[in-house]
Amino acid sequence: MLLAMYSIFVFIFIGYAAKILRLVGNKQSGILLGFLLNFALPAQVFNGTYHAEINLAFLFMCLIALLCNICGTLILLLIGKLFRIDRESTIVLCLMGMLGNTLYLGLPIIKGALGEDYANQVVIYDQFVTGIPFAFLAPIMLSLGGKGVFSVSAVLVRLFKSPLFLSLLCGFAFRLIPFEIPKDLFVPLQSLAQTATPVALFAIGVQLELKGILDWKLTTLLLSVKMILAPLILFCFVHFVMGGFTNPWRMVLLEVAMPPLVSGVALALKAKLNGRLALNSVAFGLLASFMTIPLWLYVIAE
């Protein structure tokens, strides 16, 4: 676990250092993100979907995790109403409180904490709890920001234009084939998928911004709900209802405790909402995760 978090820190730091030293600019960063979103991550999603063990128990865990995220979002919305937080900031609180960095950061942490066997399940979890909800929330956020009108057709178009969602569908489709595909045929795909994590973490480092700390009260509120309260709700459910933690539930809790999703920043900026709050929540959420994730892992240890 510590080695995994050390590797995460190193990759992010290298990306941030490259940005500070101007070794990587917006053009190079765009190329990296294009490679990540259109090739490396779809390869990871397809490989994970085909090989992951998916059953009703796992889907139930994903549903409970999503409900815990929704509970956290409703709490943030209620606080926003009670304390009369401005509309743009309240929307960002709800958006960033709903979506976690369950793949870029979650995958290496889960692999380090629970082992390689859970890597494929993390990929499926990310799509059900983060990827697909993000596809639905994005048009809503843009319409609230005056960038268009929300419609079901816009959501569907966004979903079926997403390489990640299409690779998810392809992975499920290939599972229906009445014979098993030889593992050797997946070697090039797995090699491509292995580049996703370091490239994603490097890209996070390039986008990281630690200057201009504004809205620190709202940032603290957001991170407290997203990284402490939401996983605490899940902890209570598993402890009192399910009777205790197994490794799959440990994986789910750690994923719920992840800091806000990086893509949420781009969406907040595009919708002309409180982009600084979104950016702060990602930057300081990453830093806070190096304390909160080991703490949660200690709490749920056997």
Buried (B, 14 or more C-beta within 10 A) or exposed (E): BEEBBEBBBBBBBBBBEBBEEEEBEEEEBEEBBEBBBEBBBBBBBBBBBBBBEBEEEBEEBBEBBBBBBBBBBEBBBEBBEEEEBEEBBBBBBBBBBBBBBBBBBBBBBBBBBBEEEBBBBBBBBBBBBBBBBBBBBBBBBBBBBEEEEBEEEBBEEBBEEBBBBBBBBBBBEEBEEEEEEEEEEBEEBEEBBBBBBBBBBBBBBBBBBEEEEEBEEBBBBBBBBBBBBBBBBBBEBBEEEEEEBBBBBBBBBBBBBBBBBBBBBBBBBBBEBBBBBBBBBBBBBBBBBEEBBBEBBEEBEE
